[in-house]
Amino acid sequence: MEYVINGVAHEADDQGYLLEPVYDDEAVRVIAAAEGITLTEAHWEVVNYLRDQYREEGATPNFRNMLKGMSELHPGVDSKYLYDLFPIGPAKQGPKVAGLTQPLGKGGY
């Protein structure tokens, strides 16, 4: 599987996760479209949070840590809010849409 982002093919695994992170915002648009997600400002907040975490930690957070981190940045964020944005699972679908590699373990441990 691959995504074509700005005319360049980027390899993805059989679940649609990029093999190497791509931080171009066009990657988010392409992958979100493939996932059937219409991006909103709220999606971009989560994408930017996940990208920052990936750069700092080398991995994305599990759901519990994602919920905690997002609620610190945006008071009022709860699990329903995140699942409304990424219905397959915020800690799994969020990193995919953000153009990151597949999370480790269950939910990004």
Biopython code that builds the backbone (N, CA, C, O; Angstrom):
import numpy as np
from Bio.PDB.StructureBuilder import StructureBuilder

atoms = [
    (1, "MET", "N", (0.855, -1.181, 0.000)),
    (1, "MET", "CA", (0.000, 0.000, 0.000)),
    (1, "MET", "C", (0.895, 1.237, 0.000)),
    (1, "MET", "O", (2.015, 1.217, 0.511)),
    (2, "GLU", "N", (0.373, 2.307, -0.584)),
    (2, "GLU", "CA", (1.110, 3.567, -0.573)),
    (2, "GLU", "C", (0.129, 4.735, -0.680)),
    (2, "GLU", "O", (-1.007, 4.590, -1.131)),
    (3, "TYR", "N", (0.615, 5.887, -0.250)),
    (3, "TYR", "CA", (-0.114, 7.144, -0.414)),
    (3, "TYR", "C", (0.728, 8.035, -1.312)),
    (3, "TYR", "O", (1.952, 8.068, -1.185)),
    (4, "VAL", "N", (0.085, 8.753, -2.214)),
    (4, "VAL", "CA", (0.788, 9.717, -3.041)),
    (4, "VAL", "C", (0.530, 11.087, -2.435)),
    (4, "VAL", "O", (-0.598, 11.580, -2.400)),
    (5, "ILE", "N", (1.622, 11.685, -1.957)),
    (5, "ILE", "CA", (1.550, 12.971, -1.258)),
    (5, "ILE", "C", (2.425, 13.960, -2.006)),
    (5, "ILE", "O", (3.638, 13.774, -2.105)),
    (6, "ASN", "N", (1.816, 15.002, -2.529)),
    (6, "ASN", "CA", (2.539, 15.996, -3.334)),
    (6, "ASN", "C", (3.326, 15.339, -4.457)),
    (6, "ASN", "O", (4.459, 15.727, -4.740)),
    (7, "GLY", "N", (2.718, 14.337, -5.098)),
    (7, "GLY", "CA", (3.339, 13.680, -6.231)),
    (7, "GLY", "C", (4.389, 12.638, -5.896)),
    (7, "GLY", "O", (4.995, 12.064, -6.801)),
    (8, "VAL", "N", (4.620, 12.379, -4.608)),
    (8, "VAL", "CA", (5.619, 11.399, -4.184)),
    (8, "VAL", "C", (4.916, 10.237, -3.498)),
    (8, "VAL", "O", (4.069, 10.444, -2.628)),
    (9, "ALA", "N", (5.265, 9.015, -3.889)),
    (9, "ALA", "CA", (4.677, 7.827, -3.279)),
    (9, "ALA", "C", (5.378, 7.529, -1.954)),
    (9, "ALA", "O", (6.606, 7.492, -1.883)),
    (10, "HIS", "N", (4.583, 7.317, -0.912)),
    (10, "HIS", "CA", (5.098, 6.975, 0.421)),
    (10, "HIS", "C", (4.526, 5.615, 0.798)),
    (10, "HIS", "O", (3.311, 5.419, 0.790)),
    (11, "GLU", "N", (5.405, 4.682, 1.129)),
    (11, "GLU", "CA", (4.994, 3.323, 1.467)),
    (11, "GLU", "C", (4.248, 3.281, 2.803)),
    (11, "GLU", "O", (4.576, 3.998, 3.748)),
    (12, "ALA", "N", (3.250, 2.430, 2.842)),
    (12, "ALA", "CA", (2.470, 2.212, 4.061)),
    (12, "ALA", "C", (2.348, 0.709, 4.269)),
    (12, "ALA", "O", (2.477, -0.074, 3.328)),
    (13, "ASP", "N", (2.096, 0.316, 5.520)),
    (13, "ASP", "CA", (1.904, -1.111, 5.800)),
    (13, "ASP", "C", (0.497, -1.527, 5.374)),
    (13, "ASP", "O", (-0.267, -0.708, 4.864)),
    (14, "ASP", "N", (0.159, -2.789, 5.581)),
    (14, "ASP", "CA", (-1.129, -3.301, 5.123)),
    (14, "ASP", "C", (-2.324, -2.707, 5.868)),
    (14, "ASP", "O", (-3.466, -2.872, 5.439)),
    (15, "GLN", "N", (-2.064, -2.014, 6.986)),
    (15, "GLN", "CA", (-3.144, -1.353, 7.725)),
    (15, "GLN", "C", (-3.251, 0.135, 7.393)),
    (15, "GLN", "O", (-4.123, 0.830, 7.913)),
    (16, "GLY", "N", (-2.360, 0.621, 6.524)),
    (16, "GLY", "CA", (-2.419, 2.003, 6.093)),
    (16, "GLY", "C", (-1.548, 2.971, 6.864)),
    (16, "GLY", "O", (-1.660, 4.182, 6.671)),
    (17, "TYR", "N", (-0.680, 2.470, 7.735)),
    (17, "TYR", "CA", (0.251, 3.343, 8.467)),
    (17, "TYR", "C", (1.497, 3.559, 7.629)),
    (17, "TYR", "O", (2.028, 2.619, 7.036)),
    (18, "LEU", "N", (1.959, 4.791, 7.581)),
    (18, "LEU", "CA", (3.198, 5.074, 6.869)),
    (18, "LEU", "C", (4.361, 4.342, 7.531)),
    (18, "LEU", "O", (4.391, 4.183, 8.752)),
    (19, "LEU", "N", (5.315, 3.900, 6.721)),
    (19, "LEU", "CA", (6.491, 3.218, 7.263)),
    (19, "LEU", "C", (7.484, 4.208, 7.839)),
    (19, "LEU", "O", (8.256, 3.869, 8.736)),
    (20, "GLU", "N", (7.467, 5.429, 7.330)),
    (20, "GLU", "CA", (8.282, 6.539, 7.850)),
    (20, "GLU", "C", (7.350, 7.735, 8.022)),
    (20, "GLU", "O", (6.496, 7.978, 7.171)),
    (21, "PRO", "N", (7.506, 8.490, 9.123)),
    (21, "PRO", "CA", (6.606, 9.639, 9.321)),
    (21, "PRO", "C", (6.766, 10.683, 8.211)),
    (21, "PRO", "O", (7.857, 10.896, 7.681)),
    (22, "VAL", "N", (5.663, 11.315, 7.886)),
    (22, "VAL", "CA", (5.652, 12.412, 6.924)),
    (22, "VAL", "C", (4.950, 13.579, 7.615)),
    (22, "VAL", "O", (3.773, 13.487, 7.966)),
    (23, "TYR", "N", (5.679, 14.669, 7.806)),
    (23, "TYR", "CA", (5.137, 15.806, 8.557)),
    (23, "TYR", "C", (4.495, 16.878, 7.681)),
    (23, "TYR", "O", (4.081, 17.922, 8.187)),
    (24, "ASP", "N", (4.408, 16.638, 6.396)),
    (24, "ASP", "CA", (3.764, 17.565, 5.479)),
    (24, "ASP", "C", (2.259, 17.542, 5.750)),
    (24, "ASP", "O", (1.675, 16.465, 5.871)),
    (25, "ASP", "N", (1.636, 18.690, 5.843)),
    (25, "ASP", "CA", (0.200, 18.744, 6.110)),
    (25, "ASP", "C", (-0.625, 18.092, 5.004)),
    (25, "ASP", "O", (-1.753, 17.661, 5.244)),
    (26, "GLU", "N", (-0.074, 18.018, 3.806)),
    (26, "GLU", "CA", (-0.789, 17.343, 2.727)),
    (26, "GLU", "C", (-0.951, 15.855, 3.039)),
    (26, "GLU", "O", (-1.929, 15.240, 2.615)),
    (27, "ALA", "N", (-0.003, 15.271, 3.774)),
    (27, "ALA", "CA", (-0.122, 13.866, 4.181)),
    (27, "ALA", "C", (-1.379, 13.669, 5.021)),
    (27, "ALA", "O", (-2.091, 12.678, 4.857)),
    (28, "VAL", "N", (-1.649, 14.604, 5.911)),
    (28, "VAL", "CA", (-2.839, 14.528, 6.761)),
    (28, "VAL", "C", (-4.097, 14.559, 5.896)),
    (28, "VAL", "O", (-5.023, 13.777, 6.107)),
    (29, "ARG", "N", (-4.121, 15.454, 4.939)),
    (29, "ARG", "CA", (-5.293, 15.566, 4.069)),
    (29, "ARG", "C", (-5.523, 14.275, 3.266)),
    (29, "ARG", "O", (-6.654, 13.799, 3.162)),
    (30, "VAL", "N", (-4.452, 13.718, 2.704)),
    (30, "VAL", "CA", (-4.555, 12.513, 1.879)),
    (30, "VAL", "C", (-5.018, 11.322, 2.714)),
    (30, "VAL", "O", (-5.921, 10.590, 2.309)),
    (31, "ILE", "N", (-4.402, 11.128, 3.875)),
    (31, "ILE", "CA", (-4.739, 9.974, 4.710)),
    (31, "ILE", "C", (-6.134, 10.128, 5.314)),
    (31, "ILE", "O", (-6.887, 9.156, 5.393)),
    (32, "ALA", "N", (-6.481, 11.338, 5.738)),
    (32, "ALA", "CA", (-7.822, 11.571, 6.283)),
    (32, "ALA", "C", (-8.879, 11.248, 5.228)),
    (32, "ALA", "O", (-9.896, 10.628, 5.539)),
    (33, "ALA", "N", (-8.647, 11.659, 4.000)),
    (33, "ALA", "CA", (-9.596, 11.357, 2.929)),
    (33, "ALA", "C", (-9.723, 9.847, 2.746)),
    (33, "ALA", "O", (-10.829, 9.338, 2.560)),
    (34, "ALA", "N", (-8.612, 9.131, 2.797)),
    (34, "ALA", "CA", (-8.637, 7.676, 2.660)),
    (34, "ALA", "C", (-9.390, 7.016, 3.818)),
    (34, "ALA", "O", (-9.976, 5.946, 3.655)),
    (35, "GLU", "N", (-9.369, 7.662, 4.985)),
    (35, "GLU", "CA", (-10.059, 7.145, 6.173)),
    (35, "GLU", "C", (-11.512, 7.611, 6.245)),
    (35, "GLU", "O", (-12.252, 7.201, 7.139)),
    (36, "GLY", "N", (-11.919, 8.462, 5.313)),
    (36, "GLY", "CA", (-13.289, 8.974, 5.315)),
    (36, "GLY", "C", (-13.528, 10.051, 6.354)),
    (36, "GLY", "O", (-14.654, 10.236, 6.815)),
    (37, "ILE", "N", (-12.467, 10.765, 6.727)),
    (37, "ILE", "CA", (-12.569, 11.811, 7.748)),
    (37, "ILE", "C", (-12.506, 13.181, 7.085)),
    (37, "ILE", "O", (-11.597, 13.466, 6.305)),
    (38, "THR", "N", (-13.475, 14.018, 7.402)),
    (38, "THR", "CA", (-13.461, 15.411, 6.969)),
    (38, "THR", "C", (-12.791, 16.219, 8.069)),
    (38, "THR", "O", (-13.311, 16.327, 9.180)),
    (39, "LEU", "N", (-11.639, 16.780, 7.753)),
    (39, "LEU", "CA", (-10.835, 17.463, 8.774)),
    (39, "LEU", "C", (-11.471, 18.763, 9.259)),
    (39, "LEU", "O", (-12.016, 19.547, 8.482)),
    (40, "THR", "N", (-11.379, 18.958, 10.568)),
    (40, "THR", "CA", (-11.811, 20.198, 11.205)),
    (40, "THR", "C", (-10.633, 20.738, 12.012)),
    (40, "THR", "O", (-9.589, 20.094, 12.112)),
    (41, "GLU", "N", (-10.810, 21.902, 12.573)),
    (41, "GLU", "CA", (-9.763, 22.480, 13.429)),
    (41, "GLU", "C", (-9.459, 21.551, 14.604)),
    (41, "GLU", "O", (-8.308, 21.443, 15.027)),
    (42, "ALA", "N", (-10.470, 20.889, 15.126)),
    (42, "ALA", "CA", (-10.272, 19.960, 16.240)),
    (42, "ALA", "C", (-9.367, 18.794, 15.830)),
    (42, "ALA", "O", (-8.521, 18.360, 16.611)),
    (43, "HIS", "N", (-9.545, 18.290, 14.611)),
    (43, "HIS", "CA", (-8.654, 17.229, 14.121)),
    (43, "HIS", "C", (-7.203, 17.720, 14.085)),
    (43, "HIS", "O", (-6.284, 17.011, 14.494)),
    (44, "TRP", "N", (-7.019, 18.940, 13.590)),
    (44, "TRP", "CA", (-5.665, 19.486, 13.476)),
    (44, "TRP", "C", (-5.015, 19.650, 14.848)),
    (44, "TRP", "O", (-3.807, 19.456, 14.983)),
    (45, "GLU", "N", (-5.798, 20.005, 15.865)),
    (45, "GLU", "CA", (-5.238, 20.109, 17.218)),
    (45, "GLU", "C", (-4.685, 18.762, 17.674)),
    (45, "GLU", "O", (-3.593, 18.689, 18.238)),
    (46, "VAL", "N", (-5.443, 17.701, 17.428)),
    (46, "VAL", "CA", (-5.004, 16.360, 17.817)),
    (46, "VAL", "C", (-3.801, 15.941, 16.979)),
    (46, "VAL", "O", (-2.837, 15.394, 17.515)),
    (47, "VAL", "N", (-3.844, 16.190, 15.677)),
    (47, "VAL", "CA", (-2.725, 15.846, 14.794)),
    (47, "VAL", "C", (-1.447, 16.533, 15.272)),
    (47, "VAL", "O", (-0.401, 15.892, 15.378)),
    (48, "ASN", "N", (-1.524, 17.810, 15.554)),
    (48, "ASN", "CA", (-0.333, 18.540, 16.002)),
    (48, "ASN", "C", (0.170, 18.031, 17.353)),
    (48, "ASN", "O", (1.378, 17.935, 17.569)),
    (49, "TYR", "N", (-0.743, 17.709, 18.252)),
    (49, "TYR", "CA", (-0.360, 17.130, 19.542)),
    (49, "TYR", "C", (0.369, 15.799, 19.327)),
    (49, "TYR", "O", (1.428, 15.572, 19.911)),
    (50, "LEU", "N", (-0.192, 14.928, 18.497)),
    (50, "LEU", "CA", (0.424, 13.623, 18.253)),
    (50, "LEU", "C", (1.788, 13.760, 17.583)),
    (50, "LEU", "O", (2.724, 13.035, 17.922)),
    (51, "ARG", "N", (1.899, 14.674, 16.649)),
    (51, "ARG", "CA", (3.197, 14.898, 15.990)),
    (51, "ARG", "C", (4.236, 15.394, 16.991)),
    (51, "ARG", "O", (5.379, 14.938, 16.979)),
    (52, "ASP", "N", (3.844, 16.321, 17.851)),
    (52, "ASP", "CA", (4.771, 16.823, 18.881)),
    (52, "ASP", "C", (5.214, 15.695, 19.804)),
    (52, "ASP", "O", (6.398, 15.576, 20.121)),
    (53, "GLN", "N", (4.269, 14.872, 20.234)),
    (53, "GLN", "CA", (4.599, 13.741, 21.112)),
    (53, "GLN", "C", (5.540, 12.764, 20.416)),
    (53, "GLN", "O", (6.472, 12.252, 21.036)),
    (54, "TYR", "N", (5.306, 12.505, 19.148)),
    (54, "TYR", "CA", (6.142, 11.586, 18.383)),
    (54, "TYR", "C", (7.571, 12.126, 18.276)),
    (54, "TYR", "O", (8.542, 11.387, 18.437)),
    (55, "ARG", "N", (7.678, 13.420, 18.003)),
    (55, "ARG", "CA", (9.013, 14.037, 17.898)),
    (55, "ARG", "C", (9.747, 13.997, 19.240)),
    (55, "ARG", "O", (10.947, 13.725, 19.286)),
    (56, "GLU", "N", (9.029, 14.266, 20.324)),
    (56, "GLU", "CA", (9.651, 14.328, 21.653)),
    (56, "GLU", "C", (9.931, 12.950, 22.242)),
    (56, "GLU", "O", (10.982, 12.739, 22.847)),
    (57, "GLU", "N", (9.000, 12.009, 22.072)),
    (57, "GLU", "CA", (9.084, 10.708, 22.739)),
    (57, "GLU", "C", (9.497, 9.560, 21.819)),
    (57, "GLU", "O", (9.874, 8.488, 22.293)),
    (58, "GLY", "N", (9.426, 9.783, 20.507)),
    (58, "GLY", "CA", (9.736, 8.715, 19.573)),
    (58, "GLY", "C", (8.581, 7.752, 19.358)),
    (58, "GLY", "O", (8.731, 6.758, 18.647)),
    (59, "ALA", "N", (7.437, 8.029, 19.955)),
    (59, "ALA", "CA", (6.231, 7.212, 19.820)),
    (59, "ALA", "C", (5.037, 8.082, 20.189)),
    (59, "ALA", "O", (5.178, 9.146, 20.794)),
    (60, "THR", "N", (3.874, 7.606, 19.813)),
    (60, "THR", "CA", (2.656, 8.323, 20.186)),
    (60, "THR", "C", (2.150, 7.774, 21.518)),
    (60, "THR", "O", (2.447, 6.634, 21.873)),
    (61, "PRO", "N", (1.388, 8.583, 22.257)),
    (61, "PRO", "CA", (0.901, 8.134, 23.566)),
    (61, "PRO", "C", (-0.229, 7.112, 23.453)),
    (61, "PRO", "O", (-0.932, 7.046, 22.445)),
    (62, "ASN", "N", (-0.385, 6.317, 24.515)),
    (62, "ASN", "CA", (-1.550, 5.441, 24.571)),
    (62, "ASN", "C", (-2.782, 6.314, 24.814)),
    (62, "ASN", "O", (-2.658, 7.519, 25.033)),
    (63, "PHE", "N", (-3.955, 5.711, 24.775)),
    (63, "PHE", "CA", (-5.180, 6.508, 24.861)),
    (63, "PHE", "C", (-5.264, 7.308, 26.158)),
    (63, "PHE", "O", (-5.616, 8.488, 26.136)),
    (64, "ARG", "N", (-4.945, 6.680, 27.280)),
    (64, "ARG", "CA", (-5.036, 7.378, 28.569)),
    (64, "ARG", "C", (-4.145, 8.623, 28.580)),
    (64, "ARG", "O", (-4.580, 9.692, 29.008)),
    (65, "ASN", "N", (-2.917, 8.488, 28.118)),
    (65, "ASN", "CA", (-2.003, 9.636, 28.104)),
    (65, "ASN", "C", (-2.408, 10.666, 27.058)),
    (65, "ASN", "O", (-2.211, 11.866, 27.250)),
    (66, "MET", "N", (-2.973, 10.194, 25.957)),
    (66, "MET", "CA", (-3.469, 11.112, 24.934)),
    (66, "MET", "C", (-4.619, 11.946, 25.493)),
    (66, "MET", "O", (-4.660, 13.161, 25.300)),
    (67, "LEU", "N", (-5.539, 11.301, 26.175)),
    (67, "LEU", "CA", (-6.671, 12.001, 26.775)),
    (67, "LEU", "C", (-6.193, 13.027, 27.793)),
    (67, "LEU", "O", (-6.672, 14.161, 27.811)),
    (68, "LYS", "N", (-5.251, 12.630, 28.638)),
    (68, "LYS", "CA", (-4.712, 13.542, 29.646)),
    (68, "LYS", "C", (-4.008, 14.729, 28.992)),
    (68, "LYS", "O", (-4.239, 15.877, 29.373)),
    (69, "GLY", "N", (-3.162, 14.456, 28.022)),
    (69, "GLY", "CA", (-2.430, 15.530, 27.347)),
    (69, "GLY", "C", (-3.330, 16.484, 26.599)),
    (69, "GLY", "O", (-3.139, 17.698, 26.658)),
    (70, "MET", "N", (-4.315, 15.945, 25.893)),
    (70, "MET", "CA", (-5.238, 16.800, 25.149)),
    (70, "MET", "C", (-6.115, 17.621, 26.083)),
    (70, "MET", "O", (-6.435, 18.769, 25.775)),
    (71, "SER", "N", (-6.512, 17.048, 27.227)),
    (71, "SER", "CA", (-7.356, 17.807, 28.151)),
    (71, "SER", "C", (-6.573, 18.926, 28.824)),
    (71, "SER", "O", (-7.156, 19.931, 29.230)),
    (72, "GLU", "N", (-5.261, 18.762, 28.946)),
    (72, "GLU", "CA", (-4.435, 19.857, 29.473)),
    (72, "GLU", "C", (-4.334, 20.993, 28.463)),
    (72, "GLU", "O", (-4.317, 22.164, 28.841)),
    (73, "LEU", "N", (-4.267, 20.650, 27.183)),
    (73, "LEU", "CA", (-4.180, 21.665, 26.130)),
    (73, "LEU", "C", (-5.526, 22.303, 25.823)),
    (73, "LEU", "O", (-5.610, 23.482, 25.478)),
    (74, "HIS", "N", (-6.569, 21.506, 25.956)),
    (74, "HIS", "CA", (-7.908, 21.948, 25.560)),
    (74, "HIS", "C", (-8.905, 21.469, 26.618)),
    (74, "HIS", "O", (-9.477, 20.388, 26.481)),
    (75, "PRO", "N", (-9.117, 22.262, 27.667)),
    (75, "PRO", "CA", (-10.043, 21.833, 28.718)),
    (75, "PRO", "C", (-11.402, 21.438, 28.146)),
    (75, "PRO", "O", (-11.920, 22.076, 27.230)),
    (76, "GLY", "N", (-11.955, 20.392, 28.699)),
    (76, "GLY", "CA", (-13.246, 19.902, 28.227)),
    (76, "GLY", "C", (-13.127, 18.702, 27.301)),
    (76, "GLY", "O", (-14.130, 18.070, 26.968)),
    (77, "VAL", "N", (-11.908, 18.387, 26.884)),
    (77, "VAL", "CA", (-11.724, 17.205, 26.041)),
    (77, "VAL", "C", (-11.969, 15.965, 26.887)),
    (77, "VAL", "O", (-11.411, 15.818, 27.974)),
    (78, "ASP", "N", (-12.817, 15.071, 26.369)),
    (78, "ASP", "CA", (-13.046, 13.791, 27.033)),
    (78, "ASP", "C", (-12.979, 12.692, 25.978)),
    (78, "ASP", "O", (-12.744, 12.965, 24.801)),
    (79, "SER", "N", (-13.183, 11.460, 26.401)),
    (79, "SER", "CA", (-13.041, 10.350, 25.459)),
    (79, "SER", "C", (-14.057, 10.442, 24.320)),
    (79, "SER", "O", (-13.728, 10.114, 23.180)),
    (80, "LYS", "N", (-15.278, 10.879, 24.603)),
    (80, "LYS", "CA", (-16.288, 11.013, 23.554)),
    (80, "LYS", "C", (-15.827, 12.005, 22.489)),
    (80, "LYS", "O", (-15.987, 11.762, 21.293)),
    (81, "TYR", "N", (-15.255, 13.120, 22.931)),
    (81, "TYR", "CA", (-14.746, 14.137, 22.013)),
    (81, "TYR", "C", (-13.726, 13.519, 21.057)),
    (81, "TYR", "O", (-13.796, 13.733, 19.847)),
    (82, "LEU", "N", (-12.777, 12.752, 21.604)),
    (82, "LEU", "CA", (-11.732, 12.155, 20.777)),
    (82, "LEU", "C", (-12.291, 11.068, 19.861)),
    (82, "LEU", "O", (-11.879, 10.963, 18.706)),
    (83, "TYR", "N", (-13.218, 10.267, 20.362)),
    (83, "TYR", "CA", (-13.818, 9.224, 19.532)),
    (83, "TYR", "C", (-14.721, 9.813, 18.450)),
    (83, "TYR", "O", (-14.870, 9.212, 17.385)),
    (84, "ASP", "N", (-15.319, 10.965, 18.699)),
    (84, "ASP", "CA", (-16.101, 11.628, 17.650)),
    (84, "ASP", "C", (-15.185, 12.049, 16.495)),
    (84, "ASP", "O", (-15.601, 12.039, 15.336)),
    (85, "LEU", "N", (-13.946, 12.416, 16.811)),
    (85, "LEU", "CA", (-12.982, 12.819, 15.785)),
    (85, "LEU", "C", (-12.394, 11.621, 15.052)),
    (85, "LEU", "O", (-12.257, 11.628, 13.828)),
    (86, "PHE", "N", (-12.047, 10.590, 15.823)),
    (86, "PHE", "CA", (-11.382, 9.406, 15.271)),
    (86, "PHE", "C", (-12.131, 8.156, 15.744)),
    (86, "PHE", "O", (-11.714, 7.506, 16.702)),
    (87, "PRO", "N", (-13.232, 7.825, 15.073)),
    (87, "PRO", "CA", (-14.130, 6.769, 15.559)),
    (87, "PRO", "C", (-13.528, 5.364, 15.627)),
    (87, "PRO", "O", (-14.011, 4.538, 16.402)),
    (88, "ILE", "N", (-12.517, 5.075, 14.862)),
    (88, "ILE", "CA", (-11.901, 3.746, 14.922)),
    (88, "ILE", "C", (-11.074, 3.601, 16.193)),
    (88, "ILE", "O", (-10.820, 2.486, 16.649)),
    (89, "GLY", "N", (-10.655, 4.719, 16.761)),
    (89, "GLY", "CA", (-9.863, 4.725, 17.986)),
    (89, "GLY", "C", (-8.840, 5.843, 17.908)),
    (89, "GLY", "O", (-7.944, 5.797, 17.064)),
    (90, "PRO", "N", (-8.951, 6.839, 18.763)),
    (90, "PRO", "CA", (-8.066, 7.997, 18.700)),
    (90, "PRO", "C", (-6.574, 7.662, 18.773)),
    (90, "PRO", "O", (-5.766, 8.297, 18.094)),
    (91, "ALA", "N", (-6.207, 6.687, 19.577)),
    (91, "ALA", "CA", (-4.789, 6.366, 19.748)),
    (91, "ALA", "C", (-4.257, 5.513, 18.599)),
    (91, "ALA", "O", (-3.045, 5.332, 18.480)),
    (92, "LYS", "N", (-5.135, 4.991, 17.759)),
    (92, "LYS", "CA", (-4.718, 4.218, 16.590)),
    (92, "LYS", "C", (-4.954, 5.008, 15.298)),
    (92, "LYS", "O", (-4.038, 5.159, 14.490)),
    (93, "GLN", "N", (-6.167, 5.506, 15.103)),
    (93, "GLN", "CA", (-6.491, 6.225, 13.879)),
    (93, "GLN", "C", (-5.866, 7.620, 13.858)),
    (93, "GLN", "O", (-5.495, 8.121, 12.797)),
    (94, "GLY", "N", (-5.750, 8.244, 15.030)),
    (94, "GLY", "CA", (-5.136, 9.578, 15.104)),
    (94, "GLY", "C", (-3.724, 9.603, 14.537)),
    (94, "GLY", "O", (-3.436, 10.424, 13.667)),
    (95, "PRO", "N", (-2.828, 8.724, 15.006)),
    (95, "PRO", "CA", (-1.467, 8.709, 14.454)),
    (95, "PRO", "C", (-1.424, 8.387, 12.963)),
    (95, "PRO", "O", (-0.583, 8.914, 12.236)),
    (96, "LYS", "N", (-2.334, 7.520, 12.508)),
    (96, "LYS", "CA", (-2.365, 7.199, 11.072)),
    (96, "LYS", "C", (-2.661, 8.460, 10.283)),
    (96, "LYS", "O", (-1.954, 8.781, 9.328)),
    (97, "VAL", "N", (-3.713, 9.180, 10.681)),
    (97, "VAL", "CA", (-4.102, 10.407, 9.981)),
    (97, "VAL", "C", (-3.019, 11.477, 10.113)),
    (97, "VAL", "O", (-2.849, 12.295, 9.208)),
    (98, "ALA", "N", (-2.290, 11.483, 11.220)),
    (98, "ALA", "CA", (-1.223, 12.463, 11.437)),
    (98, "ALA", "C", (0.003, 12.203, 10.562)),
    (98, "ALA", "O", (0.933, 13.010, 10.540)),
    (99, "GLY", "N", (0.007, 11.071, 9.838)),
    (99, "GLY", "CA", (1.142, 10.757, 8.976)),
    (99, "GLY", "C", (2.296, 10.122, 9.723)),
    (99, "GLY", "O", (3.450, 10.225, 9.306)),
    (100, "LEU", "N", (1.979, 9.460, 10.838)),
    (100, "LEU", "CA", (3.013, 8.838, 11.666)),
    (100, "LEU", "C", (3.019, 7.325, 11.454)),
    (100, "LEU", "O", (2.148, 6.778, 10.777)),
    (101, "THR", "N", (3.995, 6.670, 12.032)),
    (101, "THR", "CA", (4.094, 5.220, 11.923)),
    (101, "THR", "C", (3.084, 4.552, 12.850)),
    (101, "THR", "O", (2.467, 5.209, 13.689)),
    (102, "GLN", "N", (2.923, 3.253, 12.691)),
    (102, "GLN", "CA", (1.966, 2.514, 13.507)),
    (102, "GLN", "C", (2.370, 2.562, 14.975)),
    (102, "GLN", "O", (3.532, 2.330, 15.307)),
    (103, "PRO", "N", (1.405, 2.864, 15.865)),
    (103, "PRO", "CA", (1.706, 2.885, 17.302)),
    (103, "PRO", "C", (2.174, 1.516, 17.790)),
    (103, "PRO", "O", (1.799, 0.481, 17.240)),
    (104, "LEU", "N", (2.984, 1.534, 18.811)),
    (104, "LEU", "CA", (3.469, 0.292, 19.396)),
    (104, "LEU", "C", (2.399, -0.292, 20.305)),
    (104, "LEU", "O", (1.708, 0.448, 21.007)),
    (105, "GLY", "N", (2.258, -1.590, 20.299)),
    (105, "GLY", "CA", (1.325, -2.251, 21.213)),
    (105, "GLY", "C", (-0.107, -1.808, 21.033)),
    (105, "GLY", "O", (-0.492, -1.310, 19.975)),
    (106, "LYS", "N", (-0.888, -1.994, 22.075)),
    (106, "LYS", "CA", (-2.289, -1.617, 22.057)),
    (106, "LYS", "C", (-2.420, -0.143, 22.395)),
    (106, "LYS", "O", (-2.127, 0.266, 23.518)),
    (107, "GLY", "N", (-2.855, 0.654, 21.438)),
    (107, "GLY", "CA", (-3.114, 2.066, 21.690)),
    (107, "GLY", "C", (-1.876, 2.913, 21.828)),
    (107, "GLY", "O", (-1.975, 4.039, 22.315)),
    (108, "GLY", "N", (-0.696, 2.428, 21.420)),
    (108, "GLY", "CA", (0.491, 3.264, 21.379)),
    (108, "GLY", "C", (1.393, 3.182, 22.586)),
    (108, "GLY", "O", (2.100, 4.147, 22.878)),
    (109, "TYR", "N", (1.401, 2.066, 23.305)),
    (109, "TYR", "CA", (2.293, 1.928, 24.454)),
    (109, "TYR", "C", (3.731, 2.047, 24.018)),
    (109, "TYR", "O", (4.637, 1.958, 24.846)),
]
sb = StructureBuilder()
sb.init_structure("model")
sb.init_model(0)
sb.init_chain("A")
sb.init_seg("    ")
for serial, (resi, resn, name, xyz) in enumerate(atoms, 1):
    if name == "N":
        sb.init_residue(resn, " ", resi, " ")
    sb.init_atom(name, np.array(xyz, "f"), 0.0, 1.0, " ", f" {name:<3s}", serial, name[0])
structure = sb.get_structure()
